[in-house]
Amino acid sequence: MGTYDTIFMTAGGQEQRDEQVAQEVYDSGYYYESALFADPTDWGEKIFFRYGVDNRRFQSYSADIEVSLWGKSRQDAGFLGHKVQDLISQQLEIAAFGKDQLEWVVDTGELEPEFVEYAVIIKRGELEGRIILSINSIYDYPTEPVPVPAG
């Protein structure tokens, strides 16, 4: 009994699934569980998200859902950095023993390469979940072979 959530993340043809994304938050702001880590994806790829909520209760369930993208640069002192953009903000209404699903896309090619970390924050009512995106830097791999000097 209760409400349960599941996130599906697809990038590079690989789907990753995690359950119980949104967790209760301590009053001091610390999380019960650490953040989820998305499988690595290459810069310029799109990451497709499906977020499902399953209401396994005898009464209907409603909550405000807010999904946002956060970026952290080397200069950011805060844990999460700063908000880059809002992705979803809507009311979710689910009948008893019903389900609902939201979808969105993060295009890594539109993100700033100088950020060292990106995270998707999902808030469902008082619950919050974090998904750390692992994006292979555009600076990690040369685009053309580099000749080795004779020596």
C-alpha positions as CSV (number, residue, x, y, z in Angstrom):
1,M,0.0,0.0,0.0
2,G,1.2,3.5,-0.7
3,T,2.5,5.4,-3.7
4,Y,5.5,4.3,-5.6
5,D,7.5,5.9,-8.4
6,T,9.8,4.6,-11.1
7,I,12.1,6.5,-13.4
8,F,13.2,5.2,-16.8
9,M,16.2,6.9,-18.5
10,T,17.2,6.1,-22.0
11,A,20.4,7.4,-23.7
12,G,22.5,5.8,-26.4
13,G,19.9,3.1,-26.9
14,Q,20.3,1.8,-23.3
15,E,17.4,2.0,-20.8
16,Q,18.0,2.4,-17.1
17,R,15.3,1.8,-14.5
18,D,15.2,2.9,-10.9
19,E,12.4,2.6,-8.3
20,Q,11.5,4.8,-5.4
21,V,13.2,7.9,-6.9
22,A,11.5,10.5,-4.6
23,Q,12.4,10.0,-0.9
24,E,11.4,11.9,2.2
25,V,13.7,14.7,3.2
26,Y,15.0,15.3,6.7
27,D,14.1,18.7,8.2
28,S,17.8,19.7,8.0
29,G,17.7,19.1,4.2
30,Y,19.6,15.8,4.1
31,Y,18.3,12.9,2.1
32,Y,17.4,9.4,3.4
33,E,19.2,7.9,0.4
34,S,21.9,9.2,-1.9
35,A,21.1,10.4,-5.4
36,L,20.6,8.0,-8.3
37,F,23.4,8.1,-10.9
38,A,22.4,7.9,-14.6
39,D,24.5,5.7,-16.9
40,P,27.1,7.7,-18.8
41,T,26.0,9.4,-22.0
42,D,28.0,11.2,-24.7
43,W,27.8,15.0,-25.0
44,G,25.3,15.9,-27.7
45,E,23.0,13.0,-27.0
46,K,19.4,13.3,-25.8
47,I,18.4,11.6,-22.5
48,F,14.7,10.5,-22.5
49,F,13.0,10.3,-19.2
50,R,9.7,8.6,-18.2
51,Y,8.6,9.1,-14.6
52,G,5.7,6.9,-13.4
53,V,3.7,7.1,-10.2
54,D,1.7,4.1,-9.1
55,N,-1.0,4.7,-6.5
56,R,-1.5,1.5,-4.6
57,R,-4.0,2.9,-2.1
58,F,-7.8,2.8,-1.7
59,Q,-8.2,6.5,-2.2
60,S,-7.1,8.9,-4.9
61,Y,-3.7,10.6,-4.8
62,S,-2.8,14.1,-5.9
63,A,0.5,15.9,-5.8
64,D,2.3,18.8,-7.4
65,I,5.2,17.5,-9.6
66,E,8.2,19.8,-10.4
67,V,11.1,18.6,-12.4
68,S,14.1,20.9,-13.0
69,L,17.6,20.7,-14.3
70,W,20.5,21.9,-12.1
71,G,24.1,22.6,-13.2
72,K,27.2,22.9,-11.0
73,S,30.4,24.6,-12.2
74,R,33.8,24.6,-10.5
75,Q,33.0,28.0,-9.0
76,D,29.7,27.0,-7.5
77,A,30.0,26.6,-3.7
78,G,26.5,25.0,-3.2
79,F,25.8,21.3,-3.2
80,L,23.6,21.5,-6.3
81,G,24.9,24.6,-8.0
82,H,22.1,26.5,-9.6
83,K,18.9,25.9,-11.6
84,V,19.4,25.8,-15.3
85,Q,15.8,25.3,-16.3
86,D,12.4,24.0,-15.3
87,L,11.4,20.9,-17.2
88,I,7.9,20.1,-15.8
89,S,5.5,21.7,-13.4
90,Q,2.0,20.2,-13.1
91,Q,-0.6,18.7,-10.8
92,L,-0.8,14.9,-10.8
93,E,-4.2,13.3,-10.1
94,I,-4.3,9.5,-9.8
95,A,-7.4,7.4,-9.0
96,A,-7.3,4.6,-6.4
97,F,-5.0,1.8,-7.7
98,G,-4.2,3.9,-10.8
99,K,-1.0,5.0,-12.5
100,D,0.2,8.1,-14.3
101,Q,3.4,8.9,-16.2
102,L,5.2,12.0,-17.3
103,E,7.9,12.3,-20.0
104,W,10.6,14.8,-20.8
105,V,13.9,15.1,-22.7
106,V,17.3,16.6,-21.8
107,D,19.3,17.4,-24.8
108,T,22.9,17.4,-23.6
109,G,24.0,19.3,-26.7
110,E,22.1,22.3,-25.4
111,L,23.9,22.3,-22.0
112,E,27.0,24.4,-21.1
113,P,30.1,22.2,-21.3
114,E,31.9,24.2,-18.5
115,F,29.6,22.7,-15.9
116,V,31.2,19.7,-14.1
117,E,27.9,18.2,-13.0
118,Y,24.3,18.2,-14.0
119,A,21.4,16.8,-11.9
120,V,17.6,16.4,-12.5
121,I,15.6,17.2,-9.4
122,I,12.1,15.6,-9.1
123,K,9.8,17.0,-6.5
124,R,6.6,15.1,-5.8
125,G,4.7,16.9,-3.0
126,E,7.0,16.8,0.0
127,L,9.2,14.1,-1.6
128,E,12.3,14.8,-3.6
129,G,14.7,12.8,-5.7
130,R,18.0,13.6,-7.5
131,I,19.4,12.0,-10.6
132,I,23.1,12.8,-11.3
133,L,23.7,12.9,-15.0
134,S,27.0,11.5,-16.2
135,I,27.9,13.3,-19.4
136,N,31.2,12.5,-21.2
137,S,32.8,15.8,-21.9
138,I,33.1,17.1,-25.4
139,Y,36.8,17.8,-24.5
140,D,37.5,14.1,-23.5
141,Y,38.0,12.8,-27.0
142,P,39.7,14.4,-30.0
143,T,37.5,14.7,-33.1
144,E,40.4,13.8,-35.4
145,P,43.4,11.5,-35.0
146,V,46.3,13.4,-33.5
147,P,49.6,12.5,-35.2
148,V,52.4,11.3,-32.9
149,P,55.6,13.2,-33.4
150,A,58.5,11.0,-34.7
151,G,61.0,10.7,-32.2
